[in-house]
Amino acid sequence: MATTGSTNADALELIRGGEPEGIVVVADHQEAGRGRRGRSWEAPADASLLCTVVLRPPATVAGLATAALGLAAVEAIVGLTGATVGLKWPNDLVWPGDGTGPDRKLAGILAEAEWPPGTAAASGWRPPAAGQRVAVAAGIGVNVAWGGGFPDELAATAVALDEVVGFGSTPDKVDLLVALMAALDDLYGQLLAEDGSTRILDRWRDRSATLGRRVRVDLGADDLEGTAVDVTAEGHLVIETLEGERRTVAVGDVVHLRDR
């Protein structure tokens, strides 16, 4: 479609209507796009690849749907352009540039899950049964061709593929979408296989721009600083603090810090 409010919102409506997994909602422009923690996601028309995939993974691996989508995006971009792109925990793709400045955000991912079936909101959350499936709207926005036109407040922290690979070598959005969906089909199949979460996490570690880095994590009430050393089986980030303690972070905004 040309314009929609939010591809994630559209996909959630399809989920509530009982549509099967595998449906992809794509738009040239979002008027009410959203990111993590209630933030808005804004991009000029035709500047980004904006899409959401309907997935229905088993509850035991549903938390890694974001990891699979992020990996698929990295592999699609690297395969089409050869660019150096990494995964920033929890849900961004970043480009290091020449290495002298901060990593710049190339894409963002937002996965939204419907309340597990059989759980009443009034009675509070309870873990879904092992065989239960969770409906997930897994959305991604990739900055493709902004023409160097980021607003001043984003120019130092955001980047688009046309700047990364050169304005004459930017991949077509349709080609990027096809490559992304092909990679996701493979990775999602791996996630559902026996020991699939282990394989996906190993591949995520290989593509990570966060692990091994000194980071600061905004936890809302306070900040946590240390070195990102691993991710857990659930995809949570493990930080070794400046005091040598290991802490596991399930949610939070990560800032990659320069080595002292």
Secondary structure, DSSP 8 states (H G I E B T S, - for coil): --EES-HHHHHHHHHHTT--TT-EEEESEESS-B-GGG-B----TTSEEEEEEEE--BTTTGGGHHHHHHHHHHHHHHHHH----EEETTTEEEE-TTSSS--EEEEEEEEEE---TT--GGG------TT-B--EEEEEEEE---TT---TTTTTTB--HHHHH-TTS---HHHHHHHHHHHHHHHHHHHHSTTHHHHHHHHHHHHBSSTTSEEEEE-SSSEEEEEEEEE-TTS-EEEEETTS-EEEESS-EEEE----
